[in-house]
């Protein structure tokens, strides 16, 4: 993979050059191209181990660092403020030419002061000086000291972005002196938590570090960092949430003696996905069944797989059991056949048997005796959510054959009885949910016409009551729901469609905390996906497989992911020795993620009959 070196904004204009206002747009473009070529040449020399001159020095004399993402096309720096790139600046130019839209973008001083406002530094409202060289400017901004004089806070580096005499100004960084921000290096790709640091000269300082991005609220902040001395080092770690490839402005400031902000420095970086999680995959031995298995449970010693097998007018449940300790499979006794019935089966482990319901089945399998028993009550077409509470089986929603249901029921193995749930405050849907230890939480989903829901509810089986939960931040269907011990993690899925082929997949997930009764947004993963495996390990959420959209076509994500709530970040799993697939079976054994079966993507949905185990 090629990398790109981004030069740190230079400390000031080259010696011996005066400010130039009248530069022909074509000449400016040629100069930018030449500079980019020089930087590329320096990068190639650096990659080959050359000891030649470093790239453009940063404010503290540090060379630029490699980045996984190039700067905005046509702009040599990280575009920090007020545009996201050349295209954004060009759109402003069109608007400006048509009606004088926001002319302050053509004023380097006004742009520098506006940048201080973007950082939340309301007291920085004066310009103490300015120097220029070609299409770049260095504007000294500051504040009024107690005597009314202007005190300098920072030198903001700006550059023209785009082409033409009306190319606007873009903030590229700052020139650091008595307060520096050298870690992370300019242009680096970072993940949360990001290590930040530099040097400071001062007495009894208290530093504040924040992470910001265009068009977003404050992404992360650490305050009260003690510092002081003569060029003394300072450091901190800042947690933030941002989608991969987002351009981030990291800013450090100090103050409190004569003004809230007296000095500040910034650097520009990009958010990335962290390095792969350590772990290994191992293929499973061949299973004794080659049919499609749609349900899986973990008993504590075995992964049990179940699927339907139809012969004429008869339908039965077949299965296989895999013991990871011995790496051996066994064939399960088939369930007593029933008449073919539309719908899907659902299976849940109760601690002693597997309850199977739907598609005409209402039965339980005992793995110790390798036998089935019929349950009282009537089977449904297959519930959308099917969970075990420790005492009861709860089922809700679902539907078959162009219909959706808002019905639910509970099964008590001790009395062998089914009982209808009270009406839920949710309309009928296909949805997802999880048992929290106290209630069943159901969130989002979709109806039979691809309408997507954003509401949620919780059901308490002790009081037999429902409660409405706060709505999701956005409607979401086809996600996975996993209980972490403290939060419901809703990952993947899609939002409302703009047409049959215009699907929006969610890269970011959401999490609901019963303790706070609030949803929070998780950081974005490297791709949105649906129909994937999701398991909770006790510490991390593992997802694997599924399908995603690339260039308008369904394809398979290149790898699985792990989400760690303690660091609030995603990391990539090692590549599995399996072809990509949707709707695979997945269980967590306590030490391994086992995936098996599923449907291929892109070749008419071939049923797959292999599997592998991942050990973190």
C-alpha positions as CSV (number, residue, x, y, z in Angstrom):
1,X,0.0,0.0,0.0
2,X,1.4,3.4,-0.9
3,X,1.6,6.1,1.7
4,X,1.6,9.9,1.5
5,X,3.8,12.3,3.4
6,X,2.0,15.5,4.4
7,X,4.3,18.4,5.1
8,X,3.8,20.2,8.4
9,X,2.7,23.8,7.7
10,X,6.0,25.8,7.5
11,X,6.9,28.0,10.4
12,X,6.9,31.2,8.3
13,X,7.3,32.6,4.8
14,X,10.7,31.8,3.0
15,X,13.4,34.3,3.8
16,X,13.9,37.2,1.3
17,X,10.4,37.0,-0.2
18,X,7.7,39.7,0.0
19,X,4.0,39.3,0.1
20,X,2.5,38.9,-3.4
21,X,-1.2,39.7,-4.1
22,X,-1.3,39.5,-7.9
23,X,-0.7,35.9,-8.9
24,X,-2.1,34.5,-12.0
25,X,-4.3,31.5,-11.2
26,X,-2.6,29.2,-13.8
27,X,0.9,30.0,-12.3
28,X,-0.5,29.1,-8.8
29,X,-1.7,25.8,-10.1
30,X,1.7,25.0,-11.6
31,X,3.5,25.9,-8.4
32,X,1.2,23.6,-6.4
33,X,1.9,20.7,-8.8
34,X,5.7,21.3,-8.6
35,X,5.6,21.4,-4.8
36,X,3.6,18.2,-4.8
37,X,6.2,16.5,-7.1
38,X,9.1,17.6,-4.8
39,X,7.3,16.2,-1.8
40,X,6.7,12.9,-3.6
41,X,10.4,12.7,-4.5
42,X,11.3,13.3,-0.9
43,X,8.9,10.6,0.2
44,X,10.5,8.1,-2.2
45,X,13.9,8.9,-0.9
46,X,12.7,8.7,2.7
47,X,11.1,5.3,2.0
48,X,14.4,3.9,0.6
49,X,16.3,4.8,3.7
50,X,18.0,7.9,2.3
51,X,19.7,10.2,4.8
52,X,19.0,13.3,2.6
53,X,17.1,16.4,3.7
54,X,13.8,15.9,5.6
55,X,10.5,17.0,4.3
56,X,9.2,20.5,5.2
57,X,9.9,21.0,8.9
58,X,7.0,21.4,11.3
59,X,6.6,24.2,13.8
60,X,9.0,22.4,16.2
61,X,11.4,21.3,13.5
62,X,9.8,17.8,13.2
63,X,9.5,16.1,9.8
64,X,6.1,15.2,8.5
65,X,4.8,11.7,9.3
66,X,3.2,9.2,6.9
67,X,-0.6,9.0,6.7
68,X,-2.8,6.3,5.5
69,X,-5.0,8.8,3.8
70,X,-3.8,11.5,1.3
71,X,-4.8,15.2,1.8
72,X,-7.8,16.6,0.0
73,X,-7.2,16.4,-3.8
74,X,-5.5,19.5,-5.0
75,X,-4.6,20.8,-1.6
76,X,-1.2,20.0,0.0
77,X,-2.3,20.4,3.6
78,X,-4.9,18.8,5.9
79,X,-8.0,21.1,5.3
80,X,-9.0,22.0,8.8
81,X,-11.3,25.1,8.5
82,X,-13.7,26.3,7.0
83,X,-13.8,23.8,4.0
84,X,-13.5,20.1,3.9
85,X,-11.6,20.1,0.6
86,X,-11.3,21.7,-2.8
87,X,-14.7,20.6,-3.9
88,X,-16.3,22.3,-0.9
89,X,-14.3,25.5,-1.6
90,X,-15.2,25.4,-5.3
91,X,-18.9,25.2,-4.3
92,X,-18.4,28.3,-2.1
93,X,-16.8,30.1,-5.1
94,X,-19.8,29.4,-7.3
95,X,-22.2,30.7,-4.6
96,X,-20.0,33.8,-4.0
97,X,-19.8,34.7,-7.6
98,X,-23.6,34.5,-7.8
99,X,-24.4,36.6,-4.8
100,X,-21.5,37.5,-2.6
101,X,-22.0,34.6,-0.2
102,X,-19.9,34.9,2.9
103,X,-17.1,37.2,1.6
104,X,-15.1,36.8,4.8
105,X,-13.6,33.6,3.3
106,X,-11.4,35.9,1.1
107,X,-10.0,37.6,4.1
108,X,-7.1,35.7,5.8
109,X,-7.5,37.6,9.0
110,X,-11.3,37.0,9.3
111,X,-10.7,33.3,8.6
112,X,-8.1,33.0,11.3
113,X,-10.4,34.6,13.9
114,X,-13.2,32.5,12.7
115,X,-11.0,29.4,13.3
116,X,-10.5,30.5,16.9
117,X,-14.3,30.6,17.2
118,X,-14.5,27.1,15.8
119,X,-12.2,25.9,18.5
120,X,-14.4,27.6,21.1
121,X,-11.9,30.3,22.0
122,X,-14.3,33.2,22.3
123,X,-11.8,35.6,23.8
124,X,-9.5,35.4,20.8
125,X,-10.8,38.4,18.8
126,X,-7.9,40.5,17.7
127,X,-5.2,40.3,14.9
128,X,-1.7,41.4,15.9
129,X,0.0,40.9,12.6
130,X,0.1,39.2,9.2
131,X,2.7,38.0,6.7
132,X,2.2,36.4,3.3
133,X,4.0,34.5,0.7
134,X,2.3,33.6,-2.6
135,X,-0.9,31.8,-1.7
136,X,-0.1,31.4,2.0
137,X,-0.5,33.6,5.0
138,X,0.5,33.6,8.7
139,X,-1.9,35.6,10.9
140,X,-1.1,36.3,14.5
141,X,-4.3,36.3,16.6
142,X,-4.7,37.3,20.2
143,X,-6.7,38.9,23.0
144,X,-6.9,42.0,25.0
145,X,-4.6,41.8,28.1
146,X,-5.6,43.6,31.4
147,X,-3.9,46.8,30.1
148,X,-5.9,46.8,26.9
149,X,-2.9,45.8,24.7
150,X,-3.1,42.9,22.3
151,X,-1.4,39.7,23.6
152,X,-0.4,37.1,21.0
153,X,-2.1,33.7,21.4
154,X,-1.1,31.9,18.2
155,X,0.1,32.3,14.6
156,X,-2.4,30.6,12.3
157,X,-1.1,29.3,9.0
158,X,-3.6,29.6,6.1
159,X,-3.4,28.7,2.4
160,X,-5.5,29.4,-0.6
161,X,-7.6,26.4,-1.6
162,X,-8.8,25.9,-5.1
163,X,-8.1,28.0,-8.1
164,X,-8.8,31.5,-9.3
165,X,-8.4,35.0,-8.0
166,X,-11.2,34.4,-5.6
167,X,-9.8,31.2,-4.1
168,X,-10.7,31.3,-0.4
169,X,-8.5,30.8,2.6
170,X,-8.2,27.5,4.4
171,X,-6.6,27.0,7.8
172,X,-3.7,24.5,7.6
173,X,-2.2,24.6,11.1
174,X,-0.3,26.9,13.5
175,X,3.3,28.0,14.0
176,X,4.2,26.8,17.5
177,X,6.7,28.6,19.7
178,X,6.4,28.5,23.6
179,X,3.5,25.9,23.4
180,X,4.0,23.1,20.9
181,X,1.9,20.1,19.8
182,X,4.2,17.6,18.2
183,X,2.4,14.3,18.9
184,X,0.7,13.0,16.9
185,X,2.6,14.2,13.9
186,X,0.8,16.3,11.3
187,X,-1.0,14.1,8.7
188,X,-0.8,11.0,10.9
189,X,-3.7,8.5,11.1
190,X,-4.8,8.0,14.7
191,X,-7.3,5.9,16.7
192,X,-8.9,6.5,20.0
193,X,-7.4,7.1,22.6
194,X,-4.9,9.3,20.9
195,X,-1.6,10.1,22.6
196,X,-0.9,13.8,22.4
197,X,2.1,15.8,23.6
198,X,4.6,18.6,23.1
199,X,6.5,21.2,25.1
200,X,5.6,24.3,27.0
201,X,7.4,27.2,28.6
202,X,5.4,28.8,31.4
203,X,4.6,28.8,35.1
204,X,1.7,26.9,36.7
205,X,0.0,26.1,33.5
206,X,-3.2,24.1,33.0
207,X,-3.6,22.6,29.6
208,X,-6.8,21.7,27.7
209,X,-6.7,19.3,24.7
210,X,-9.7,18.9,22.4
211,X,-10.4,17.0,19.2
212,X,-12.7,18.6,16.7
213,X,-13.9,18.1,13.1
214,X,-15.9,20.1,10.6
215,X,-19.6,20.0,11.1
216,X,-19.5,17.9,14.2
217,X,-19.7,18.6,18.0
218,X,-16.7,18.3,20.2
219,X,-15.4,14.8,19.7
220,X,-13.1,14.5,22.7
221,X,-11.5,16.6,25.4
222,X,-9.1,16.4,28.4
223,X,-8.7,19.4,30.7
224,X,-6.6,20.3,33.7
225,X,-3.3,18.9,32.5
226,X,-0.7,20.3,34.8
227,X,2.4,21.8,33.0
228,X,5.1,24.3,33.4
229,X,8.8,25.1,33.2
230,X,11.3,25.9,30.4
231,X,10.4,23.9,27.3
232,X,9.1,21.1,29.6
233,X,7.4,18.1,28.0
234,X,3.6,17.6,28.5
235,X,1.5,14.7,27.4
236,X,-2.0,13.2,27.7
237,X,-4.4,10.7,26.1
238,X,-7.7,11.8,24.6
239,X,-10.6,9.6,23.7
240,X,-12.7,10.6,20.8
241,X,-15.4,9.2,18.4
242,X,-15.1,9.8,14.7
243,X,-15.6,7.7,11.5
244,X,-12.5,6.5,9.8
245,X,-10.8,9.0,7.4
246,X,-12.4,12.0,9.2
247,X,-10.0,15.0,9.2
248,X,-9.4,15.9,12.9
249,X,-8.2,19.1,14.4
250,X,-6.3,18.5,17.7
251,X,-5.9,21.7,19.7
252,X,-4.0,22.4,22.9
253,X,-4.5,25.6,24.9
254,X,-3.5,27.2,28.1
255,X,-4.8,30.1,30.1
256,X,-6.3,31.3,33.3
257,X,-3.8,34.0,34.3
258,X,-5.1,36.9,32.3
259,X,-7.5,35.3,29.9
260,X,-9.3,32.0,29.5
261,X,-7.2,31.1,26.5
262,X,-3.7,32.7,26.3
263,X,-1.9,30.4,23.9
264,X,-2.9,27.6,21.6
265,X,-1.5,25.3,19.0
266,X,-3.1,22.8,16.6
267,X,-2.2,19.9,14.4
268,X,-4.2,18.1,11.7
269,X,-4.6,14.3,11.5
270,X,-7.1,11.7,10.3
271,X,-9.1,9.1,12.2
272,X,-8.4,5.5,11.3
273,X,-9.4,2.0,12.2
274,X,-7.0,0.4,14.7
275,X,-4.6,-2.4,13.8
276,X,-5.8,-6.0,13.6
277,X,-6.7,-7.8,16.8
278,X,-4.3,-10.6,17.7
279,X,-5.8,-14.0,17.3
280,X,-5.9,-17.1,15.1
281,X,-8.4,-18.9,12.9
282,X,-8.6,-22.7,12.4
283,X,-10.9,-24.5,10.0
284,X,-13.4,-26.9,11.4
285,X,-13.5,-30.5,10.2
286,X,-16.3,-31.4,7.7
287,X,-19.8,-31.6,9.2
288,X,-22.0,-34.7,8.8
289,X,-24.8,-32.6,7.2
290,X,-24.6,-30.8,3.9
291,X,-28.0,-29.1,4.2
292,X,-28.8,-25.5,5.2
293,X,-28.6,-24.9,8.9
294,X,-30.3,-21.7,10.1
295,X,-30.2,-21.9,13.9
296,X,-27.3,-22.5,16.4
297,X,-27.0,-22.6,20.2
298,X,-24.1,-23.2,22.5
299,X,-24.8,-25.7,25.3
300,X,-21.6,-25.2,27.3
301,X,-19.8,-28.1,25.5
302,X,-21.3,-28.3,22.0
303,X,-22.5,-26.0,19.2
304,X,-25.8,-27.5,18.1
305,X,-27.0,-26.6,14.5
306,X,-30.5,-27.0,13.3
307,X,-32.2,-26.8,9.9
308,X,-35.3,-27.9,8.1
309,X,-35.5,-30.8,5.7
310,X,-38.6,-31.2,3.6
311,X,-39.7,-34.4,1.8
312,X,-43.0,-34.1,-0.1
313,X,-45.6,-32.9,2.3
314,X,-43.5,-33.7,5.4
315,X,-41.0,-31.4,7.2
316,X,-38.6,-32.3,9.9
317,X,-35.7,-30.6,11.9
318,X,-32.3,-32.1,11.4
319,X,-29.1,-31.1,13.2
320,X,-25.5,-31.7,14.0
321,X,-23.4,-31.1,17.1
322,X,-19.8,-30.0,17.2
323,X,-17.5,-30.4,20.2
324,X,-14.5,-28.0,20.0
325,X,-12.7,-29.8,22.7
326,X,-12.5,-33.0,20.7
327,X,-13.0,-31.4,17.3
328,X,-15.6,-34.0,16.5
329,X,-19.1,-33.8,15.0
330,X,-22.1,-35.9,15.7
331,X,-25.5,-36.3,13.9
332,X,-28.6,-35.4,16.0
333,X,-31.7,-37.4,15.9
334,X,-34.3,-35.7,13.5
335,X,-37.4,-34.2,15.1
336,X,-40.7,-36.0,14.5
337,X,-42.0,-34.8,11.1
338,X,-44.9,-32.4,10.7
339,X,-46.9,-31.2,7.7
340,X,-45.1,-28.6,5.7
341,X,-45.8,-25.2,7.2
342,X,-44.6,-21.8,6.0
343,X,-42.3,-19.8,8.1
344,X,-38.9,-20.2,9.9
345,X,-37.8,-22.0,13.0
346,X,-36.2,-20.4,16.0
347,X,-34.1,-22.2,18.6
348,X,-33.0,-21.2,22.1
349,X,-31.0,-23.1,24.8
350,X,-32.6,-23.3,28.2
351,X,-29.7,-24.9,30.1
352,X,-31.0,-28.5,29.6
353,X,-32.8,-28.6,26.2
354,X,-33.2,-26.6,23.0
355,X,-36.7,-25.2,22.5
356,X,-37.5,-25.1,18.7
357,X,-40.6,-23.2,17.5
358,X,-42.0,-22.0,14.2
359,X,-42.7,-23.5,10.8
360,X,-45.1,-26.0,12.3
361,X,-42.7,-27.1,15.1
362,X,-43.3,-26.7,18.8
363,X,-40.8,-29.1,20.3
364,X,-37.7,-29.4,22.5
365,X,-34.4,-31.4,22.0
366,X,-32.5,-33.0,24.8
367,X,-28.8,-33.3,23.7
368,X,-27.9,-35.7,26.6
369,X,-30.6,-38.2,25.6
370,X,-30.5,-37.2,21.8
371,X,-34.3,-37.2,21.9
372,X,-37.2,-34.8,21.2
373,X,-40.4,-34.1,23.1
374,X,-43.5,-32.3,22.0
375,X,-44.5,-29.1,23.8
376,X,-47.9,-28.0,24.7
377,X,-49.5,-25.2,22.7
378,X,-49.5,-24.3,19.1
379,X,-46.5,-23.4,16.8
380,X,-46.3,-20.0,15.2
381,X,-44.7,-19.0,11.9
382,X,-41.5,-18.2,13.7
383,X,-40.8,-15.3,16.1
384,X,-38.5,-12.5,15.1
385,X,-37.0,-12.3,18.6
386,X,-36.6,-15.5,20.6
387,X,-34.7,-15.4,24.0
388,X,-34.2,-17.3,27.2
389,X,-34.6,-15.4,30.5
390,X,-33.4,-18.1,32.9
391,X,-36.9,-19.2,33.6
392,X,-39.0,-18.5,30.5
393,X,-38.7,-18.5,26.7
394,X,-39.9,-15.2,25.2
395,X,-40.9,-14.7,21.6
396,X,-42.1,-11.6,19.8
397,X,-42.8,-10.2,16.3
398,X,-41.8,-11.7,13.0
399,X,-44.3,-13.0,10.4
400,X,-44.3,-14.9,7.2
401,X,-45.3,-14.6,3.6
402,X,-45.7,-10.9,3.3
403,X,-47.1,-10.3,6.7
404,X,-45.7,-9.0,10.0
405,X,-46.8,-9.7,13.6
406,X,-47.0,-7.7,16.8
407,X,-47.8,-10.8,18.9
408,X,-45.7,-12.4,21.5
409,X,-45.8,-15.3,23.8
410,X,-43.8,-16.9,26.7
411,X,-43.1,-20.6,27.4
412,X,-42.6,-22.0,30.9
413,X,-40.7,-25.3,30.7
414,X,-41.6,-26.1,34.3
415,X,-45.3,-26.1,33.6
416,X,-45.1,-26.9,29.9
417,X,-47.4,-24.0,29.1
418,X,-47.4,-21.1,26.6
419,X,-49.0,-17.8,27.5
420,X,-49.7,-14.8,25.2
421,X,-47.8,-11.6,26.1
422,X,-49.8,-8.4,26.7
423,X,-50.0,-6.0,23.7
424,X,-46.7,-4.3,23.0
425,X,-46.4,-0.5,22.3
426,X,-44.8,-1.4,18.9
427,X,-46.4,-2.2,15.6
428,X,-45.8,-5.5,13.9
429,X,-42.3,-6.0,12.4
430,X,-39.3,-8.1,11.8
431,X,-36.9,-6.9,14.4
432,X,-34.1,-7.7,16.8
433,X,-33.7,-7.7,20.6
434,X,-31.9,-9.2,23.6
435,X,-32.4,-10.2,27.2
436,X,-30.7,-7.9,29.7
437,X,-31.2,-10.0,32.8
438,X,-34.3,-8.0,33.7
439,X,-36.2,-7.3,30.5
440,X,-36.4,-8.0,26.9
441,X,-35.4,-5.0,24.8
442,X,-36.7,-4.7,21.2
443,X,-35.4,-2.0,19.0
444,X,-35.9,-0.8,15.4
445,X,-36.8,-3.3,12.6
446,X,-38.7,-3.2,9.4
447,X,-42.1,-4.1,8.0
448,X,-43.1,-6.3,5.1
449,X,-42.8,-3.3,2.7
450,X,-39.2,-2.4,3.7
451,X,-40.4,0.5,6.0
452,X,-37.8,1.0,8.7
453,X,-38.6,1.7,12.4
454,X,-36.8,3.8,15.0
455,X,-38.8,3.1,18.1
456,X,-38.0,0.7,21.0
457,X,-39.6,-1.0,24.0
458,X,-38.8,-3.2,26.9
459,X,-40.8,-6.0,28.4
460,X,-40.6,-7.2,32.0
461,X,-41.9,-10.8,32.4
462,X,-42.1,-10.4,36.2
463,X,-44.7,-7.6,36.0
464,X,-45.9,-8.5,32.6
465,X,-45.6,-4.9,31.5
466,X,-44.1,-3.1,28.5
467,X,-42.4,0.3,28.6
468,X,-41.5,2.6,25.8
469,X,-37.8,3.4,25.5
470,X,-36.3,6.5,23.9
471,X,-36.3,6.2,20.1
472,X,-33.1,5.3,18.3
473,X,-31.0,8.2,17.0
474,X,-32.1,7.1,13.6
475,X,-34.4,4.4,12.2
476,X,-32.6,1.1,11.7
477,X,-33.5,-2.3,10.3
478,X,-31.6,-5.6,9.7
479,X,-29.1,-4.8,12.6
480,X,-27.8,-7.3,15.2
481,X,-28.6,-6.8,18.9
482,X,-26.2,-8.1,21.5
483,X,-26.3,-7.5,25.3
484,X,-22.9,-6.6,26.7
485,X,-23.8,-6.8,30.4
486,X,-24.5,-3.1,30.6
487,X,-25.7,-2.0,27.2
488,X,-27.6,-3.3,24.2
489,X,-25.3,-3.0,21.2
490,X,-27.2,-2.5,17.9
491,X,-24.7,-2.8,15.1
492,X,-25.0,-2.7,11.3
493,X,-28.3,-2.6,9.5
494,X,-29.8,0.0,7.1
495,X,-31.9,3.1,7.2
496,X,-35.0,4.2,5.3
497,X,-34.5,3.6,1.5
498,X,-34.9,6.2,-1.2
499,X,-35.9,3.4,-3.6
500,X,-35.6,-0.3,-4.2
501,X,-31.9,-0.1,-5.1
502,X,-30.9,2.9,-2.9
503,X,-30.0,1.4,0.4
504,X,-28.1,3.3,3.1
505,X,-26.0,1.0,5.3
506,X,-25.0,2.1,8.8
507,X,-21.2,2.0,9.6
508,X,-21.8,3.2,13.1
509,X,-23.8,1.4,15.7
510,X,-25.8,2.6,18.7
511,X,-25.9,1.4,22.3
512,X,-28.7,1.7,24.8
513,X,-28.0,1.8,28.6
514,X,-30.9,0.9,30.9
515,X,-29.2,2.7,33.7
516,X,-29.2,6.1,31.9
517,X,-32.2,5.3,29.7
518,X,-30.2,6.8,26.8
519,X,-28.8,5.8,23.4
520,X,-25.2,6.7,22.4
521,X,-23.6,6.4,19.0
522,X,-20.7,4.1,18.5
523,X,-17.7,5.0,16.3
524,X,-18.0,4.1,12.7
525,X,-16.6,0.8,11.5
526,X,-14.8,0.5,8.2
527,X,-17.9,-0.7,6.4
528,X,-21.6,-1.0,6.9
529,X,-23.0,-4.5,6.8
530,X,-26.1,-6.6,7.4
531,X,-26.8,-10.4,8.0
532,X,-23.5,-10.8,9.9
533,X,-22.6,-12.8,13.0
534,X,-22.4,-10.9,16.3
535,X,-21.3,-12.4,19.6
536,X,-20.3,-10.9,23.0
537,X,-17.1,-12.4,24.5
538,X,-17.5,-10.8,28.0
539,X,-15.2,-8.0,27.0
540,X,-15.6,-7.3,23.3
541,X,-18.2,-7.5,20.5
542,X,-17.1,-9.7,17.6
543,X,-18.8,-9.4,14.2
544,X,-18.0,-11.4,11.1
545,X,-19.3,-12.0,7.7
546,X,-22.5,-10.4,6.3
547,X,-22.7,-8.3,3.2
548,X,-22.0,-4.7,2.3
549,X,-22.4,-2.4,-0.6
550,X,-19.5,-1.4,-2.8
551,X,-20.1,0.6,-6.0
552,X,-23.8,-0.2,-5.8
553,X,-23.2,-4.0,-5.7
554,X,-23.5,-6.4,-2.8
555,X,-20.3,-7.9,-1.7
556,X,-18.6,-9.4,1.4
557,X,-16.6,-7.3,3.9
558,X,-13.0,-8.2,3.8
559,X,-12.7,-9.1,7.4
560,X,-14.4,-9.3,10.8
561,X,-14.3,-6.6,13.5
562,X,-14.0,-6.3,17.2
563,X,-15.5,-3.5,19.3
564,X,-14.1,-2.8,22.7
565,X,-16.5,-0.5,24.8
566,X,-13.6,0.3,27.2
567,X,-11.7,2.1,24.5
568,X,-14.7,2.8,22.3
569,X,-13.0,1.7,19.1
570,X,-13.1,-1.0,16.5
571,X,-10.2,-3.1,15.4
572,X,-9.9,-5.6,12.5
573,X,-9.9,-9.3,13.0
574,X,-7.3,-11.5,11.2
575,X,-8.6,-12.7,7.8
576,X,-10.6,-15.9,8.2
577,X,-9.8,-19.0,6.1
578,X,-13.4,-18.9,4.8
579,X,-15.1,-17.3,1.8
580,X,-17.4,-14.4,2.7
581,X,-21.0,-15.2,3.5
582,X,-24.3,-14.0,4.9
583,X,-26.5,-15.5,7.6
584,X,-23.8,-17.7,9.0
585,X,-24.3,-19.5,12.4
586,X,-22.1,-18.1,15.2
587,X,-21.6,-18.9,18.8
588,X,-19.2,-17.8,21.5
589,X,-17.9,-20.8,23.5
590,X,-16.2,-18.8,26.3
591,X,-12.8,-18.9,24.5
592,X,-13.7,-19.1,20.7
593,X,-16.0,-17.6,18.1
594,X,-17.2,-20.5,16.0
595,X,-18.9,-19.7,12.6
596,X,-20.4,-22.3,10.3
597,X,-22.5,-22.4,7.2
598,X,-24.3,-19.5,5.7
599,X,-25.1,-18.3,2.2
600,X,-22.6,-17.1,-0.4
601,X,-22.8,-13.6,-1.8
602,X,-23.0,-13.0,-5.6
603,X,-23.5,-16.4,-7.0
604,X,-27.3,-17.1,-6.6
605,X,-27.0,-17.7,-2.8
606,X,-25.3,-21.1,-2.6
607,X,-25.5,-22.8,0.8
608,X,-22.1,-23.1,2.4
609,X,-21.2,-26.1,4.6
610,X,-17.9,-25.2,6.1
611,X,-16.8,-23.4,9.2
612,X,-13.9,-22.1,11.3
613,X,-13.1,-21.1,14.9
614,X,-11.4,-17.8,15.9
615,X,-9.5,-17.7,19.2
616,X,-8.6,-14.2,20.3
